[in-house]
Amino acid sequence: MASFLQIENLTKSFGDRLLFGDVTFGINEGDKIGLIAKNGTGKTTLLRCIAGLEPYDSGDIVARTGLKIGFLEQTPQLQPELSAIETCIEGNEPVRRAITAYEKAIAAGDPADIARASEAMDATQAWDYEDRLRQMLSQLGVKDLTTPVGLLSGGQRKRVALAKVILDEPQLIILDEPTNHLDIASIEWLETYLTRARIALLMVTHDRYFLDRVCDKIIEIDRQQIFTYTGNYSYYLRKRQERIEAMTAELAKVRNTLRREQEWMNRQPQARAGKAQYRIDSFYDLQRRAAVNLREKEVSLNVKSSYIGNKIFEASHISKRFGDKIILRDFSYTFARYEKVGIVGNNGVGKSTFIKMLQGLIPSDTGIWDVGETVRFGYYSQDGINFNPEKKVIDAITEIADDIVLNGGELRLNPSQYLQHFLFSPPDQQKLIAKLSGGERSRLYLASVLMHSPNFLILDEPTNDLDIVTLGILEEYLSQFNGCAIIVSHDRYFLDNIVDHIFVLEGDGEVRDFPGTYSEYRAWRQQRDEEQRSARAAEEEKKRAARPAPRRSETARPPKLTFKERKELEQLTAELDAINSEIASLEALFNSGEPIPDIAEKSARYTALRSSLDDKELRWLELSEKE
């Protein structure tokens, strides 16, 4: 495959702290790469350097001439006064001018201006662009297309920025935590799009299902070394474990050899004087190799919950609405001891409102929350950390408590000792909160939530910004957590591993209690939707069969094609010819009996072409019937 980008010996420091050094890897046409590294190792900075948005200290980034790169930042910076549509067409001047002129012509109502504007729309293919734009924003759940993006939520702004990146049709897309602030439906749409799209991809994400289903290559930065795995995330996990086991065995051999050589080095100097210098040099090399520590520093979540009684809390006939929007409608439920429930639903259905009502932060319109006397809430909000960014890490925790008593008095720590359990070394504790990475902020926030030993955890999008290693530790902690937990999350892997059942907020105040994991719910929903489609199709067929055939005089003449539809028909005809030609070429290749190096990519392309052909042929028939 053709090389798109080559990174050679890239190094970047932040003050006296080395973020990454001598990073070397390449991105080829069609690569879909997931970048994995611990929080604080400069993943976001590395992506920004590759995208040309941040300088680096040394090394080279060599891109193919004319390579078009699209970059989605973790927190996109958009012009607040522009609408969603204006934001997406910003930078595409021909399309922007054509759409603006057409809208003005329509508003003025001058036929001559409308004709000229329509020609400009045809020339720039702005019709297609605007249709794709509106469709993509709709699929991503952006409903309000005219409101300035500065008034949208952070999640909505992320979706607009994502749509803009995709619509610009870059050859290489760089994504920094693309699933943050997206609901599960939008994540699954993006997952499908990226899997089918013929683009190169480099991304950082903590979403393990997303990595598994989209990526065909994993690059890991570990101890300032690069390890490349040609496969998805599941393949990476297997091969990484094999690598660590091999390194452990090799390290044991090195240390055994070192012990023998140490005995030789400890002999009298005169006995060593005549020995070869190479053996002495080899000894010091063995010392260096044996000093490698394969044990990884991990967050230590050894915080136990406080005692929780039999009575947890009961929700009785809870209702809540904001104007015409209904959040809950007559919701009742009795929570059991040690229960762990996940909450899912599209953005805007009221997931965060639900858990705030549970804690009494938002009052309900009707009904009663009856909370047990022993319940001690621990609330992790998706709004993030509320500490003063100009304060030091240690000061932020000290302000909450300067003597931290955990596990019913079994463990007593000062703030510095406590923070070390969350991978904040004494020097790190002196950092300003403003200088922390997103993952470090999340760890600090988690530390502040757990320091009071809660027995009922309410976690609102806890996986945002956490690295994969920390996520695994949090999962293990929650699976053994001796209390209750309610988890709002878009991380399907996380939900599957933790919760006993799921509350699905379906909109209009309806809550479905599904007895299983999210993956089981998704499979059930797909089966239900398919059955409903089949039932509707059968009902329509039954109605058509029951209708009497119309008399010739009653048969309406189909409407003529509009100017736009005629152009669409012409374009579809050309596209169908091209698709059929490519399908024929691929079929000839498959039937040739010759070895095909990129068989997986060509098979995926063939499947996508067949699917596209069906859709386009159906539309072509609809239009041709009007001719």
Secondary structure as UniProt FT lines:
FT   STRAND          3..14
FT   TURN            15..16
FT   STRAND          17..28
FT   TURN            29..30
FT   STRAND          32..36
FT   TURN            39..40
FT   HELIX           43..50
FT   TURN            51..52
FT   STRAND          58..63
FT   TURN            65..66
FT   STRAND          69..72
FT   TURN            80..81
FT   HELIX           84..89
FT   TURN            90..91
FT   HELIX           93..108
FT   HELIX           111..123
FT   TURN            124..125
FT   HELIX           126..139
FT   TURN            140..141
FT   HELIX           149..151
FT   HELIX           154..167
FT   STRAND          172..176
FT   TURN            178..181
FT   HELIX           184..196
FT   STRAND          200..204
FT   HELIX           208..214
FT   STRAND          217..222
FT   TURN            223..224
FT   STRAND          225..229
FT   HELIX           233..265
FT   HELIX           269..273
FT   HELIX           277..290
FT   STRAND          313..322
FT   TURN            323..324
FT   STRAND          325..334
FT   TURN            337..338
FT   STRAND          340..344
FT   TURN            347..348
FT   HELIX           351..358
FT   TURN            359..360
FT   STRAND          366..371
FT   TURN            373..374
FT   STRAND          377..380
FT   TURN            382..383
FT   TURN            389..390
FT   HELIX           393..400
FT   STRAND          404..406
FT   HELIX           407..409
FT   STRAND          411..413
FT   HELIX           415..420
FT   TURN            421..423
FT   HELIX           426..429
FT   HELIX           433..435
FT   HELIX           438..450
FT   TURN            451..452
FT   STRAND          456..460
FT   TURN            462..465
FT   HELIX           468..479
FT   STRAND          484..488
FT   HELIX           492..498
FT   STRAND          501..507
FT   TURN            508..509
FT   STRAND          510..514
FT   HELIX           518..546
FT   HELIX           552..554
FT   HELIX           563..590
FT   TURN            591..592
FT   TURN            597..598
FT   HELIX           599..624
FT   TURN            625..626
//
